[in-house]
Amino acid sequence: MSLRGQGIKVRVLITGRPGVGKTTLVKRLIEQAGNIDLCGFYTTEVRVGGRRVGFDIITTGGERGRLARKGGIGLPAVGSYSVFVDEIERLMIPQIERALGEHRFLVVDEIGPMELKSRKFKSIITSLFESDVDFLATIKLKGDRFIENLHKRNDVVCYVLDEVNREHLFEEIKMLISKVL
């Protein structure tokens, strides 16, 4: 019997310091999803000559767009990166809307300062947390009030990923998702 049928939600947040493997864990879960009907996106570094120059968005359907690039004029910035809010809204938001509309399992990588430069993204994340849609999301370890409030919610399970627990947490989260879906 499905735990979903028992009213149990899968609402997982994965956090940890930068570079610990949050996105790698998400990509592995997507790759091993099998016949689980999920949607969403992950972000990936863009490197040129071994140097990181930005980040891209990749949807579970294979669409790709720019999240951020070094430099840039007239765009919102996070550190030295210019954020492409139009790409967030073109690629990320439709995935979340699809999950909300079709009640599909959603994967979000990440809820962080770059993504939150889009007011529409912030609004739809609020809607996601108020919905009954199952999801797995990575989230910045520390952040502004919005991020801190998501961490404090009692209707999510928050895992702090590190080098020691990476493999164990991958298996635990994979098992949790497969039991519910």
N, C-alpha and C positions, 0 to 999 in steps of 0.2 A: 504494500500500500504506500502511496506517495505521501510524504510529509506535507506536501503542498495541499493535498486534500484534507489534511488535518489542520489547516490554517497556519502552518509554520512557514515563515518567510526566510529566504536566504538573502541577507543584506550584509555584505562583507566589505569592510574597508581594510586595505593593506597600506601600511605606512612604513617608514624607515628612512634612514639617511640617504642622500643622493648616491646613486651608484651601487646600492646594495642588491639590486636584482628585482625590483618591483615589476618593471616592464617585462623582464625576461619571464617571470612567473606568469604574468598575464598572457603573454604570447604562447607559452607552453600549454596553459589551460585552453586557449582558443584552438591550438593545433590538435589537442587531444579530446576536444569536445565531442567528436564522433557525430552521432545523430541528434545531439542536443541543439534545439532551435534557438540560437542566440544571435544577438546583434550587438554592435558597439564599435569601439575603436581603440587603438593604442597609439602611442607616440614613439618615434625613433630618432636617434641622433643622425644628423647629416654631417659627414666628415669630408674634408678636402685636404689631401696631402697629410693625413693623419691628425689634422686639427679640426675640432668641432666648430662648425660654422652655423649650426642651427638645428631645428627639430622639424620633423614631418609628422603628419597625421595619416594613419592608415586604417581604413574601416575593415570590418570583418568581411565585407564584400569585395575588398581589394582596391577601392578608390584611394587615391593618395593626394595630399595637398600640403602646403607649407603651414606650419604652426608659427615658426619664428626663424629669424636670420640675424646674424651679426650686422650691426649698422642699420641703415634705413632712416629715412627722414619722414616726419609727419605721421608715424605710426606709434601706437602705445608701446611703451618699452618696459621690459623687466630686465634689470641689469643692463648688459650690453646688447641684448636681443630686442629686435623690433618684432612685435606680435601681429600676425595677420588675422585680425578679428573676423574679416570676411570669410576666411577659410574655416575658422572655427564654426561659424554659423552655417556655412555651406555643407560641411562634412559631419561635424559632431552632433549638432542639434537634430538633424533629421534621424540619426540613429536613435537618439533618446526618444524623440517623438514616436518613432516606429515601435520601440519597446513599450511605451506607454499606451499606444493605440492598439497594438496587437497582443499585449501582455506577454511579451517575449523576454527571456532572460537577457540582461544587459551587462556588457563589460565596458567600463569607463577607465581609461588610462590617460589622463589623470585629472583630479580636481586640484588645481594649483594656481599660482599667480598668473601664469600666461593665459590659461583658459578663462580665468575669472576677469580678464580684461573685457570680455564680452558680457554685457549686462543680460543679454538673452540666454547665454549659457548659465549664468548664475541663477536666473529665474527658472530655467527648466530643471536645473539640479534641485532647486527647492521643491518643484513639483514632483520630481522623482522621489524624493525622500518622504513626501506626503502621500504618495501612491502606494499600491500594494504590489508593485512590480519587484520581482527578485533581481538583485544586481550584485556585482562585484566591482569595486572601484578602488583605484589607488588614490591616495591623498597625501598631500605634503605633510611632513611630520609636525611642523609648527607653521602657523600662519596668522592671517588676520582673524578678526572675530568670526567671520563666516566659516572659515575652516575649523577654527576651535570649536564652534557650536556643533558642527557635524561630528567631530570626534567625541563629543560629550553625549550624543544621543544614546538613549537606552534601547533603541530598536535596531541597533547594528552591532555586529561583532567586529572589533578592530584588532587586527593582528599587526604586531611590530616585527617586520622582517629584518633578519640580520644574517651574517655569513654562516652562523652556527645552525640556525633553525630553518634555513631556506628549503631544503629538501623535505623535511618533516612537514612544514606548513603547506608546501605544494600538495603533498599527498592528502593532508587533512582537508584542505579546501576542495580538492578534486572529489574526495569521497562525499563531503557535505553536499556539493552541487549535484553529484550523481544520485544521491539518495532522494533529493527533493524533486529533481527533474526526471 
